[in-house]
Amino acid sequence: MMSPSDPTRSASAPVAQDGAPLCLSLSEINALCFKAARGAGLTWGEAEEAGWAAAWLTRAGLAGSVILLHWLRDCATLARPVPEVGCWRAQSGPLCPLRAGLALADHAGLPEGPGTTTLTITSVAHPLILLPFVARAAKRLDQPLQIGWGGVEITLDGLRNGPIRVLPEEQDTGPADLRITAVASPQDTKTQANNAAPAQALVLSDWQALDALALRVTVPPSAASRAGAGAAGDDND
């Protein structure tokens, strides 16, 4: 018989909305996506970065939770980048945007990283996930960076966090070749930084999919876990 407090079965169901989208705070999005990423098999450090990236994208006016969910469904098959001067590529298959983003920020200012010349990163899946890390690299360089692929061009300088305008058909594209170039500081940086779009709502089905991944990091209660719970002794002095 299932315990009513079994953490692997009792998800934190949201308040009934009568079919309306759920409105989550940025901290709730960060926490939910962190646990979902961990449940999808990412390391603790990668999962923390994934949660942060989802909240960053949401604050920038994009559907951060949904973008992250689509990537999590593919992340196990995506490759790590091989940083080289001028062009990064994978040994096989599309690149993981999170791992490419982490490497990009770590290599900011180095010969293999962004800064002095245009950097091309080939075949990156779910490229929108890279945006927060381009902004992080720009902040470390103290130099705006422009990232582009297809018909998309976005300039980030570490302060500018939205609103970012990307057409719906450009939000979930297939693997893309990215171009990252250092550019001059935009004149409207202060205005852009102070006009971040409000967080976007999350439909119930997407919340349930993320929560199902998050529940993978929980374990069912057992006699052993119950026996070890609580204080080992009685200390009422």
Buried (B, 14 or more C-beta within 10 A) or exposed (E): EEEEEEBBEEBEEBEEEEEEEBEBEBEBBBBBBBBBBBBBEBEEEBBBBBBBBBBBBBBBBBBBBBBBBBBBEBBEEBBEBEBEEEBBBBEEEBBBBBBBBBBBBBBBBEEBBBBEEEBBBBBBBBBBBBBBBBBBBBBBBEBBBBBBBEEBEBBBBBBBBBBBEBEEEBBEBEBBBBBBBBBEEBEEBEEBBEEBBEBBBBBBEBBEBBBEBBBBBBEEBEEEEEEEEEEEEEEEE
